[in-house]
Amino acid sequence: MKDVQYFAPETLTEALRLLGKHQKGISVLAGGTDLVRNMNLEFKIPQNILWIGHLDLDYIRSKEGVIHIGGATRMQTAGASKLLQGKATALWQAASKMASPPVRSLATIGGNLCNASPAADTAIALMGLGAEVVLVSRRGKRKLPLTKFFLGPGRTALKPDELLFEVLVRPAGKGEGSAYAKVGRRQALTLAVLNAAARVKVDARGKCVAAIIAIGAAAPTPVHAVKAEAALVGQLFTEESIEKAADLAVAETRPIDDVHGTAWYRRKLTRVLVARCLRKAGGLPEKAE
């Protein structure tokens, strides 16, 4: 393995200076579950490594009506968070079930997003929650909806001199809930053949007033099922409206055949998982499937 220069800045200012100096020649290290593996297998060896463990980016807190999640927040932290469990349930479900306990103790929310896998657990959960990311560089901060962050497998809107600083999530309010679901080739420690998340708000009359649906492993990037959402909003939140939305969601995907599953199977799963997430998010009883 070639020599790699390692930096461990003590401040965000210094970290951003190094990112600005080295740009594409430096890789950010948080938990290292992907970067270190790729280096060990010699898939990708960076010229420089920037470790962000001293930057105090491992936090989950509520501020001014918004949940702020630091870019280096561990999955273990998210999976144990009572705030997420109650106010951003889809993310809590995704983080608490991802991979194994040793991996969750290292893997970070920001790393999972920047890896830009179309099937990333927390990416789908956060998209289903309507999350935004805050990106920071020496030029300042910018906010971006997560729906615009992913450009393709392994590709994001993050510029070479930017760091994913934090994730912003609006907490669930009255009549509002969220849910995440995943199917893999075994019960645990597996990538998603397909995953989905949904957020739903239902008023006192039983009408859906807001809905967000995200689907993973069904296209080159996580799918934001806008047509399915539009079909729900303004309608009574019933089994019939859920099934219609799930059918529309299938049409918004572009699955492929690969080693994890076939396109045909992924379409079938899309309908089932989207309906399942909508029911849970909207507080309806589960249906035998």
Secondary structure, DSSP 8 states (H G I E B T S, - for coil): ----EEE--SSHHHHHHHHHHHGGGEEEESS-TTHHHHHHTTS---SEEEE-TTS----EEEETTEEEEETT-BHHHHHT-HHHHHH-HHHHHHHHHSS-HHHHTT-BHHHHHHTT-TT-HHHHHHHHTT-EEEEEETTEEEEEEGGGTEEETTEES--TT-EEEEEEE----TTEEEEEEEEESSSSS--EEEEEEEEEEE-TTSBEEEEEEEEESSSSS-EE-HHHHHHHTTSB-SHHHHHHHHHHHHHT------SS--HHHHHHHHHHHHHHHHHHHHT------
